[in-house]
């Protein structure tokens, strides 16, 4: 096999790898009609932020995996909880909060995916230290997790969910700005707002 053929085989394997993890994520998103295409939209937003922040190629690859698979741990959460239209009980909320750790544990068990485990584990941490699972704050939170947090939250805000009406793009931007420095990393919020204003067609 010559070098050109080898490059073609490598490209085929990379495409198969990406299709496989994308289908895996869609199977989780498809457990509720409210999260259809959630992972693909989070990926799109996260990658746009990453490019704005000049991440390296290697960092972008890890961010892509993490954004596609950030909710993979929800496979172990009852669909009745995921679809519940009203407030969760304390027990149900504790169950939901296990999904980031479960997802990270799964990724760590697969050599090709383990580099994304920390971003998945910590994408629900808050910049002020009141998030989960470990209560990390500020720069303690992995950089890619901070990007993922903004991308994930923006899609949640601007999508229909069983427990809340969706926000307009303008309302979601205001919420990001209001929570920069408390829930979100201010640098990441600034980068994403710049992306949204420069390329409004990215939404949806």
NORZIBEL-V154208 format. One record per backbone hydrogen bond with DSSP energy under -0.5 kcal/mol. NH is the residue of the N-H (numbers start at 1). CO is the residue of the C=O. If there is no record, write none. Layout:
BEGIN
nh:co
NH:CO
NH:CO
END
This chain:
BEGIN
nh:co
6:2
7:3
8:4
9:5
10:6
11:7
12:8
13:9
14:10
15:11
16:12
17:13
18:14
19:15
20:16
21:17
22:18
23:19
24:20
25:21
26:22
27:23
28:24
28:25
29:25
30:26
31:28
32:29
35:32
36:33
38:35
41:37
42:38
43:39
44:40
45:41
46:42
47:43
48:44
49:45
50:46
51:47
52:48
53:49
54:51
55:50
60:56
61:57
62:58
63:59
64:60
65:61
66:62
67:63
68:64
69:65
70:66
72:69
74:71
75:72
76:73
77:74
81:78
82:78
83:79
84:81
93:89
94:90
95:91
96:92
97:93
98:94
98:95
99:96
102:98
103:99
104:100
105:101
106:102
107:103
108:104
109:105
109:106
110:107
111:109
113:110
114:110
116:113
117:114
120:116
121:117
122:118
123:120
125:122
126:136
127:183
128:182
129:126
132:124
138:127
140:137
141:138
146:142
147:143
148:144
149:145
150:146
151:147
152:148
153:149
154:150
155:151
156:152
157:153
158:154
159:156
161:164
164:161
167:157
172:168
173:169
174:170
175:171
176:172
177:173
178:174
179:175
180:177
181:184
182:179
183:179
184:179
189:185
190:186
191:187
192:188
193:189
194:190
195:191
196:192
197:193
198:194
199:195
202:199
203:200
END
